[in-house]
């Protein structure tokens, strides 16, 4: 199944976002520590990247760690941060070989120097890649992103750079982490949960949603293709009639 199958459609797809859910449940159902589920989930990320590349997707966003995730057990959070650093350093050569540019949708405040250093390293090393952009939402919250954008506009207004009448959707979008990136056409959530969980609230205004009971560590390239096929059967109207 190749990218042209989707890009030639009337509702062609450029950007897919994924809420990777179910790592902990996958592990506990097998009598393992929750962190083992996150390690297994890395393999699912690899499968998803490969499937997205095969389908000709331009942008793939994955929800790796939310603002709310800091409320989890300290051992799990520390293990996740260690996993991020380790995975980033190991995956960079493969991502470069595949032509994948990485960007982080991220509030770097509150992250350790080691984590921030890993993020910067990955972005710098893959910055020249052009086949696909992988956006990793890390220490991310959509409400926080919108508030930060509003603050940036308010600061410009206070400085006399803009007037209230100048403020519109385009200006706000330019202050989001996803500035200049198309909104997701499709948002996939695994594990059977059916909510956004503070993910891309502004950008998801007209996204299609696909929910699957599959736990994230069991999500395969075929799972991704099934989601794309379901997207292909949908009729997107964006508020208009046929």
DOMAR-170845 format. One line per 2 residues: number of its first residue (from 1); their letters; for each residue x, y, z of C-alpha. Coordinates in steps of 0.02 Angstrom, whole numbers. Layout:
# DOMAR-170845
NUM> A> X/Y/Z  ...
This chain:
# DOMAR-170845
1> XX> 0/0/0  86/158/-58
3> XX> 66/344/-26  -18/379/-193
5> XX> -167/275/-138  -207/408/-10
7> XX> -133/566/-84  -236/546/-242
9> XX> -398/537/-143  -520/680/-135
11> XX> -490/683/52  -302/658/37
13> XX> -206/648/200  -48/744/246
15> XX> -41/741/435  -81/600/556
17> XX> -73/621/745  -71/476/868
19> XX> -117/468/1052  -13/318/1106
21> XX> -115/242/1247  -109/76/1339
23> XX> 75/46/1379  43/27/1566
25> XX> -108/-86/1544  -12/-193/1420
27> XX> 126/-220/1548  18/-249/1701
29> XX> -91/-375/1609  68/-475/1585
31> XX> 131/-457/1763  267/-334/1711
33> XX> 317/-164/1778  230/-20/1689
35> XX> 395/45/1620  413/-117/1521
37> XX> 258/-68/1425  339/98/1378
39> XX> 495/9/1317  387/-106/1212
41> XX> 293/46/1148  453/110/1066
43> XX> 441/-33/943  263/21/900
45> XX> 329/195/864  453/119/741
47> XX> 313/23/656  208/180/643
49> XX> 349/284/570  382/150/438
51> XX> 197/137/393  180/326/382
53> XX> 331/337/267  261/199/157
55> XX> 94/291/145  177/454/96
57> XX> 124/548/253  211/716/268
59> XX> 185/745/454  168/619/595
61> XX> 135/681/772  149/567/923
63> XX> 91/611/1100  237/552/1207
65> XX> 215/638/1376  82/760/1433
67> XX> 87/895/1566  -31/787/1667
69> XX> 87/638/1661  197/720/1794
71> XX> 64/661/1917  112/479/1890
73> XX> 223/379/2009  397/455/2021
75> XX> 483/293/1970  380/283/1811
77> XX> 412/466/1766  599/448/1796
79> XX> 600/290/1691  509/378/1551
81> XX> 633/522/1549  777/398/1544
83> XX> 690/306/1403  667/467/1303
85> XX> 852/509/1314  908/333/1272
87> XX> 786/311/1128  827/479/1049
89> XX> 1014/443/1044  988/268/975
91> XX> 859/314/843  941/468/765
93> XX> 1048/373/638  898/271/579
95> XX> 788/426/567  920/515/463
97> XX> 936/364/348  747/363/322
99> XX> 740/552/292  639/592/448
101> XX> 656/764/523  610/774/709
103> XX> 532/921/797  472/927/977
105> XX> 309/1011/1025  375/1045/1196
107> XX> 379/1158/1347  562/1138/1389
109> XX> 540/1223/1558  540/1094/1695
111> XX> 637/965/1594  810/914/1650
113> XX> 965/975/1559  997/798/1498
115> XX> 825/785/1419  834/958/1340
117> XX> 1007/917/1273  940/758/1194
119> XX> 797/852/1112  913/985/1041
121> XX> 1033/852/979  896/759/888
123> XX> 821/915/808  992/977/751
125> XX> 1049/810/680  887/777/583
127> XX> 852/957/532  906/929/352
129> XX> 790/781/322  643/811/206
131> XX> 547/650/177  435/664/330
133> XX> 424/771/488  400/679/651
135> XX> 325/792/784  345/729/962
137> XX> 228/808/1091  330/800/1252
139> XX> 289/890/1414  143/953/1310
141> XX> -30/1017/1353  -145/1096/1224
143> XX> -222/1219/1346  -49/1274/1402
145> XX> 2/1293/1219  -148/1406/1185
147> XX> -118/1510/1342  64/1533/1291
149> XX> 9/1592/1119  -114/1716/1196
151> XX> 23/1782/1311  138/1808/1162
153> XX> 4/1907/1070  -37/2006/1227
155> XX> 146/2053/1245  147/2117/1065
157> XX> -11/2216/1097  62/2291/1256
159> XX> 215/2342/1157  110/2424/1023
161> XX> 159/2298/889  -22/2244/858
163> XX> -194/2312/897  -342/2207/956
165> XX> -422/2222/785  -268/2138/708
167> XX> -291/1979/809  -363/1835/710
169> XX> -346/1646/694  -194/1661/583
171> XX> -101/1765/712  -141/1644/852
173> XX> -90/1495/747  77/1577/712
175> XX> 112/1576/899  73/1391/926
177> XX> 205/1255/931  134/1194/765
179> XX> 154/1358/672  167/1328/483
181> XX> 117/1145/504  -50/1088/431
183> XX> -183/1031/555  -196/842/577
185> XX> -313/761/453  -328/607/562
187> XX> -305/578/748  -283/397/805
189> XX> -304/343/986  -263/168/1045
191> XX> -323/64/1194  -509/98/1172
193> XX> -514/267/1258  -611/400/1163
195> XX> -552/572/1215  -418/699/1166
197> XX> -335/713/1337  -278/893/1310
199> XX> -197/853/1142  -197/975/994
201> XX> -362/1054/1047  -346/1201/926
203> XX> -275/1099/783  -405/960/796
205> XX> -554/1071/752  -591/973/592
207> XX> -486/817/614  -560/645/587
209> XX> -546/527/736  -506/342/737
211> XX> -518/242/898  -451/65/914
213> XX> -454/-55/1062  -276/-110/1020
215> XX> -154/-66/1159  -9/39/1097
217> XX> 129/-94/1112  24/-206/998
219> XX> -2/-70/866  77/-126/703
221> XX> 104/-61/528  -54/-152/478
223> XX> -148/-64/619  -92/103/547
225> XX> -145/53/372  -317/3/438
227> XX> -337/177/512  -290/256/346
229> XX> -414/146/254  -552/199/373
231> XX> -503/381/344  -517/351/157
233> XX> -698/299/177  -746/462/262
235> XX> -821/614/177  -746/775/245
237> XX> -859/926/227  -780/1054/345
239> XX> -951/1121/390  -1012/1131/211
241> XX> -1142/1030/119  -1096/907/-17
